[in-house]
Amino acid sequence: MFMATRGLRTSAVCLPLAILAGVAGVATICQRTCAQSPNELRKILENNAPSAAELQALDNYFNNFFKKFKQPKSGDELPKSRKDYGNIVRGIPATTAHKHLNTLVLTELRTILMGRYPRVVKYNAMLMIADLNESDETRSPKPSPDAFKILLQALNAPAEWDYLKPAALVGLARFAEDGGIPKDRTAQVSETLLALVNEKNPQAGRNASTHNFLRRSAARALAAMHSTGPGNNVVKAFEDIAADSKARPTLRCEIARYIGALTYPPEAKVDLQRLANILGHQTVEICRQELDRSKDKGDASRRLVLYVLDSSNEGLQKLSNSADGDAKKFIYDLKKKVETLFQDLDNTEKTPDGDVASLVQTEITNIEGTLLPKPEPEPLVPAPRESRRSRPVPISDAAPAVAVRNTEVPPRPNHISLSNRQKDLPHGRVSRMGRG
C-alpha cells in the first residue's frame, strides 16, 4: 500500500514537470519561428544562411502584416504599413533571407492586384512595389527587376486602371534615378513616357489634376534618364511644354528643372540659347499671369513667383554649365536678372507684401528686355518604334492588375489633390538660389 501511494505521489510530481518541459519546448520553437520585433526581423534578414525556422519566422510575421494590409481599419494604416516595411529592410543587402522576403512580398502584392480589394489598397500595393529593392543597402540600393516589370505593365494598362498609373510612375521615376531601368528596356520606357508627356489633353474620365501629375511624373523619369532622346525628341517635348502659355504653371516650372537635368553632348547639337530664351519667356509669362490674377483677387502670390524664379534659375544654371561662347554669356545675363528678382522678393523686409506686384512688374520688364523673340515650337520627329515582335509579351503573373475590374473610387495622391494653382505648388519653403 505504501509503495503504491509513493508511486502515485511520484507520478503527480512528474506529470506537471513533463507538461512544463513540453511548454518550454514549444516556447523555444515559437521563439525561433515567431519574430516579435523589427530588430529581430532585421537580424534574420542580414543572415545569408538563415535556418528554416528563421525563414518561417519571416513568413509568419509578414503573412500577418499582409492580412492587416488587405483589410485596413482606415486609409491611414496603409502608408504607415509601407513605412514600417521600409524601416525593416533599410540597409539590408541582397542576402538569402532578403531574397526570400522579396518573393513573399511580391506574391502577396500580386494577390492584391489580382483580387477584389478596394482601390486604396491596390494603389498602396503599387506604391509598395515602386519601393521594392533587390538590395536595400543605404548607399547603393538596387531596384527590383521583378518590380520594374509590374510598374511598366501598369503604365501600359487600359484606361480603367488609370488610378494605378500615378503610383507606377512614381516607381519608374525612382528606378530611373537609381539606374534600375534595364538597358534593353530603355527605348521602350522612353517611348512610353514621352507619349504621356506629349499628351496635352486628359483622356476621357481622367481629371486635369491627375493628368498634370502623370505628365510631370513621366517627365521626371525621362529627366532622370538624362538623354535628350532620339532626334532630341525628349528635349523638344520639354521645350514645347515650357513654351505653352496654357499649360499649368507647376508643370512648366518642373519642366524648367528637368531641362537642366538632361545631358547635352556636342553631337546632339541642341541650341542651348534657344532653350534658355524659352525659359526666360516662361518666367515672364507666368509672373504676368499672376499679376493679372492679383488685380482682381488681391496681392500677388510671393510664394508662386519665388517658385517660378527658382525653377527657372535651376534650369538656366545647368544650361550655362553646358554652353559656351555667346550662348553662355546670354544665359549668364538672363540668369543674373532672375536671381536679382528672387533675392529682392525673398527679402520680406525689403519687399513687404504690398510691394510684391510693383517689384515683379518692374523686374520682369527688365528680364524681358534681355530676351530674344519667342521662337515657334519645332515639330517633333517621331521616334523609331520597336517592332511588335521585339516587344515583350505582357507578363500576366507579374502585372495582374489589369485582370479584374474594380468600381470603387480611387484614392488621389497628395500631389494632385489640390485644385487651385497656388495650392498645387510643392510643399515647404522655396529653396534658395545659388546652388551652383
C-alpha positions in Angstrom: 0.0 0.0 0.0 2.8 2.3 0.9 4.7 1.6 -2.3 1.5 2.3 -4.3 0.9 5.6 -2.6 4.6 6.7 -3.2 4.2 5.8 -6.8 1.1 7.9 -7.2 2.9 10.8 -5.5 5.9 10.5 -7.8 3.5 10.5 -10.8 1.7 13.5 -9.5 5.0 15.4 -9.3 6.5 14.2 -12.6 3.4 14.9 -14.7 3.3 18.7 -14.2 7.1 18.7 -14.7 6.6 16.9 -18.0 3.9 19.4 -19.0 6.2 22.3 -18.1 9.0 20.8 -20.1 6.7 20.4 -23.1 5.5 24.1 -22.8 9.2 25.2 -22.6 9.9 23.3 -25.8 7.0 24.9 -27.6 8.1 28.3 -26.4 11.6 27.6 -27.7 10.2 26.7 -31.1 8.0 29.8 -31.1 11.0 32.0 -30.3 12.7 30.6 -33.5 9.6 31.0 -35.7 7.7 34.0 -34.3 9.9 37.1 -34.6 8.3 39.8 -32.4 10.1 43.0 -33.3 11.6 44.8 -36.3 15.1 44.3 -34.8 14.6 40.5 -34.7 13.4 40.6 -38.3 16.4 42.7 -39.3 18.8 40.2 -37.7 17.2 37.4 -39.7 17.3 39.4 -43.0 21.0 40.1 -42.5 21.7 36.4 -42.5 22.9 34.9 -45.7 22.4 31.4 -44.4 19.1 31.5 -42.5 17.7 28.4 -40.9 14.3 27.0 -41.8 12.9 28.3 -38.5 14.1 31.8 -39.2 12.5 31.8 -42.7 9.3 30.6 -41.1 9.5 33.5 -38.7 9.6 35.9 -41.6 6.7 34.2 -43.2 4.6 34.3 -40.1 5.3 37.9 -39.4 4.6 39.1 -43.0 1.6 36.9 -43.5 0.0 38.7 -40.6 1.4 42.0 -42.0 -0.5 41.5 -45.3 -3.6 40.2 -43.6 -3.9 43.7 -42.0 -2.7 45.4 -45.2 -5.6 43.8 -47.2 -8.2 44.8 -44.6 -7.1 48.2 -43.1 -9.3 49.8 -40.5 -8.6 53.2 -42.0 -6.7 54.6 -45.0 -4.1 56.0 -42.7 -2.9 52.4 -41.8 -1.6 51.8 -45.4 1.0 54.5 -45.6 2.1 53.5 -42.1 2.4 49.9 -43.1 4.6 50.8 -46.1 6.8 53.0 -43.9 7.1 50.1 -41.3 8.2 47.8 -44.1 10.8 50.3 -45.4 12.2 50.7 -41.9 12.6 46.9 -41.5 14.5 46.4 -44.8 16.5 49.7 -44.8 20.2 49.0 -45.1 19.8 45.2 -45.7 21.9 43.8 -48.6 20.8 41.1 -51.1 21.1 38.2 -48.6 19.3 34.9 -49.0 16.7 36.0 -46.4 16.2 39.3 -48.2 15.5 37.4 -51.5 13.1 35.1 -49.6 11.2 38.1 -48.3 11.1 39.8 -51.7 9.5 36.7 -53.2 6.9 36.6 -50.4 6.1 40.3 -50.7 5.7 40.3 -54.4 3.5 37.2 -54.2 1.2 39.0 -51.7 1.2 42.2 -53.7 0.3 40.4 -56.9 -2.6 38.7 -55.0 -3.8 42.2 -54.0 -3.6 43.5 -57.6 -5.4 40.4 -58.9 -8.1 40.3 -56.2 -11.2 42.2 -55.4 -9.7 44.7 -52.9 -10.6 48.4 -52.5 -8.7 50.7 -54.9 -7.0 52.4 -52.0 -5.4 49.0 -51.0 -4.4 48.3 -54.6 -2.9 51.8 -55.0 -0.8 51.4 -51.9 0.2 47.9 -53.1 1.5 49.6 -56.3 3.4 52.2 -54.2 5.0 49.4 -52.2 6.0 47.7 -55.5 7.5 51.0 -56.6 9.8 51.0 -53.5 10.9 47.3 -53.7 14.7 46.8 -54.0 16.7 43.7 -54.8 19.2 45.2 -52.3 18.4 47.9 -49.7 21.9 48.9 -48.9 21.8 52.6 -47.8 24.4 54.0 -50.2 23.6 51.8 -53.2 20.1 50.5 -53.3 19.4 48.3 -56.3 15.7 48.3 -57.5 14.0 45.0 -58.0 13.8 43.8 -61.7 10.6 42.0 -60.9 9.0 45.1 -59.6 10.1 47.0 -62.7 8.1 44.6 -64.9 5.0 45.2 -62.9 5.4 49.0 -63.0 5.9 49.1 -66.8 2.9 46.8 -67.3 0.7 49.0 -65.1 1.7 52.1 -67.1 0.6 50.4 -70.3 -2.6 49.1 -68.8 -6.1 50.0 -70.1 -7.7 53.3 -69.1 -9.8 51.6 -66.5 -6.6 51.1 -64.5 -5.6 54.8 -64.6 -5.8 55.0 -60.9 -2.7 52.8 -60.6 -0.6 54.9 -63.1 0.5 57.7 -60.7 2.0 55.1 -58.4 3.6 53.2 -61.3 5.2 56.5 -62.5 6.5 57.3 -59.0 8.2 53.9 -59.2 9.6 54.3 -62.7 11.0 57.7 -61.9 12.8 56.2 -58.9 14.1 53.4 -61.0 15.4 55.8 -63.5 17.1 57.9 -60.8 18.7 54.8 -59.2 19.8 53.3 -62.6 17.3 50.5 -62.2 15.9 50.5 -65.8 17.4 47.6 -67.8 19.4 48.7 -70.8 17.3 46.5 -73.1 14.1 48.3 -72.0 15.4 51.9 -72.1 14.0 52.6 -75.6 10.6 51.1 -74.7 10.3 53.0 -71.4 11.4 56.3 -73.0 8.8 55.9 -75.8 6.0 55.2 -73.3 7.0 58.1 -71.1 7.4 60.5 -74.0 4.0 59.7 -75.3 2.5 60.6 -72.0 4.5 63.9 -71.7 3.2 64.8 -75.2 -0.4 64.1 -74.3 -1.7 67.6 -73.7 -5.4 66.8 -73.1 -6.5 64.2 -70.5 -8.2 61.0 -71.7 -11.9 60.6 -71.1 -12.6 60.0 -67.4 -9.2 61.5 -66.2 -9.3 64.8 -64.4 -6.9 67.6 -65.2 -5.0 67.5 -61.9 -4.3 63.8 -62.3 -3.3 64.2 -65.9 -0.9 67.1 -64.9 0.6 64.8 -62.2 1.1 62.0 -64.7 2.8 64.3 -67.2 5.1 65.7 -64.6 6.0 62.2 -63.3 6.7 61.0 -66.8 8.9 64.0 -67.4 10.7 63.4 -64.1 11.5 59.9 -65.2 12.8 61.0 -68.6 14.9 63.7 -67.0 16.4 61.1 -64.6 17.4 59.1 -67.7 19.4 62.2 -68.8 19.1 61.6 -72.5 17.8 64.2 -75.0 16.2 61.3 -76.9 16.3 60.1 -80.5 16.3 63.1 -82.7 16.3 65.2 -79.5 12.6 64.3 -79.0 12.8 64.5 -75.2 14.2 68.0 -75.1 11.8 69.1 -77.8 8.8 67.8 -75.8 10.1 69.6 -72.7 10.6 72.8 -74.8 7.0 72.5 -76.1 5.6 72.5 -72.5 7.9 75.3 -71.3 6.6 77.4 -74.2 3.0 76.5 -73.8 1.3 79.5 -72.0 -1.8 77.4 -71.4 0.0 74.7 -69.5 -0.2 74.6 -65.7 2.4 76.8 -64.0 3.6 73.8 -61.8 4.1 71.6 -64.9 6.0 74.4 -66.7 8.2 75.1 -63.7 9.1 71.4 -63.1 9.9 71.1 -66.8 12.4 74.0 -66.4 14.2 71.9 -63.8 14.1 68.8 -66.0 15.5 70.7 -68.9 18.5 71.4 -66.7 18.7 67.7 -65.7 19.3 66.5 -69.3 22.8 65.8 -70.6 23.7 67.8 -73.8 26.6 66.2 -75.7 28.0 68.2 -78.5 26.8 65.7 -81.1 23.2 66.3 -80.0 23.6 69.9 -81.5 20.9 71.3 -79.1 20.5 75.1 -79.3 21.0 75.9 -75.6 20.5 79.7 -76.1 17.1 78.9 -77.6 16.2 76.8 -74.6 17.3 79.5 -72.2 15.3 82.1 -74.1 12.2 79.9 -73.8 12.7 79.6 -70.0 13.0 83.3 -69.8 9.7 83.8 -71.7 8.1 81.2 -69.5 9.2 83.1 -66.4 7.8 86.4 -67.7 4.5 84.8 -68.8 3.8 83.1 -65.5 4.7 86.1 -63.5 2.4 88.3 -65.7 -0.4 85.8 -65.3 -0.1 86.1 -61.5 0.0 89.9 -61.7 -3.2 89.8 -63.8 -4.9 87.5 -61.3 -3.9 89.7 -58.4 -5.6 92.8 -59.9 -9.0 91.1 -59.1 -8.1 88.9 -56.1 -5.6 90.9 -54.1 -1.8 90.8 -53.7 0.3 88.7 -56.0 1.5 85.4 -54.5 5.1 85.8 -53.4 5.4 82.1 -53.0 4.3 81.4 -56.6 6.6 83.9 -58.1 9.6 82.6 -56.0 8.8 79.1 -57.1 8.8 80.3 -60.8 12.1 82.1 -60.4 13.8 79.3 -58.5 12.7 76.7 -61.1 13.9 78.9 -64.0 17.2 79.6 -62.3 17.9 75.9 -61.8 17.3 75.2 -65.4 19.4 78.1 -66.5 22.3 77.2 -64.3 22.6 73.7 -65.8 22.3 75.1 -69.3 25.0 77.6 -68.6 27.3 74.7 -67.4 26.9 73.0 -70.8 27.1 76.2 -73.0 30.0 78.2 -74.4 30.6 81.4 -76.3 27.8 83.8 -77.0 25.2 81.3 -75.7 26.9 81.1 -72.3 27.0 84.9 -72.0 23.3 85.2 -72.9 22.4 82.5 -70.4 24.5 84.1 -67.7 23.0 87.6 -68.2 19.5 86.2 -68.1 20.2 84.1 -65.0 21.6 87.1 -63.2 18.4 89.1 -63.6 16.3 86.2 -62.5 18.5 85.8 -59.4 18.2 89.5 -58.6 14.4 89.4 -58.6 14.4 86.3 -56.5 16.7 87.8 -53.9 14.8 91.1 -53.7 11.5 89.2 -53.4 12.8 86.8 -50.8 13.7 89.6 -48.5 10.3 90.4 -46.8 11.8 93.4 -45.0 12.9 95.0 -48.2 9.8 93.9 -50.1 6.7 93.8 -48.0 3.6 92.1 -49.3 2.1 95.3 -50.6 5.1 95.9 -52.8 5.4 92.5 -54.4 3.3 93.3 -57.5 5.2 96.6 -58.3 8.6 94.9 -57.9 7.7 91.9 -60.0 6.2 94.2 -62.7 9.4 96.3 -62.9 11.9 93.4 -62.8 10.2 91.1 -65.3 10.2 94.1 -67.8 14.0 94.1 -67.3 14.1 90.4 -67.8 12.0 90.7 -70.9 14.4 93.2 -72.3 17.2 90.6 -72.3 15.2 88.1 -74.3 15.1 87.3 -78.0 11.7 87.0 -79.7 9.9 83.9 -78.5 10.6 81.1 -81.1 7.9 79.0 -82.7 7.9 75.4 -81.4 9.9 73.0 -83.6 8.0 70.0 -85.0 8.5 66.7 -83.1 10.2 64.0 -85.1 8.6 60.6 -84.3 11.0 58.3 -82.5 11.7 55.0 -84.2 9.2 52.4 -82.8 10.1 48.9 -81.9 8.6 46.2 -84.0 5.7 44.3 -82.3 7.7 41.1 -82.5 10.6 42.7 -80.4 8.3 43.9 -77.7 8.0 41.7 -74.6 4.7 39.8 -74.2 2.6 41.3 -71.3 3.5 39.4 -68.1 0.2 38.3 -66.6 1.7 36.9 -63.4 3.9 40.0 -63.0 1.2 42.6 -63.7 -2.1 41.0 -62.9 -3.8 44.3 -62.0 -5.4 44.5 -65.5 -7.3 41.3 -65.0 -10.0 42.5 -62.5 -12.4 45.4 -62.7 -13.0 47.3 -59.5 -15.5 50.1 -59.4 -14.6 51.7 -56.1 -13.4 55.3 -56.1 -9.6 55.5 -56.3 -7.5 57.5 -53.8 -5.8 60.6 -55.1 -2.2 61.2 -54.3 -1.4 64.2 -52.2 0.5 65.7 -55.1 -2.7 66.0 -57.2 -5.4 66.6 -54.6 -5.3 70.4 -54.6 -7.1 72.3 -57.2 -6.0 75.9 -57.4 -2.7 76.7 -58.8 -1.1 78.2 -55.6 -2.0 75.1 -53.6 -0.6 72.9 -56.3 2.9 74.2 -55.5 5.4 71.8 -53.9 5.0 71.9 -50.1 7.5 73.7 -47.9 9.6 76.8 -48.4 11.0 77.5 -51.8 14.7 76.6 -51.9 17.2 79.4 -52.2 19.2 80.0 -55.3 22.9 79.8 -55.8 23.2 76.0 -55.6 25.8 76.2 -58.4 
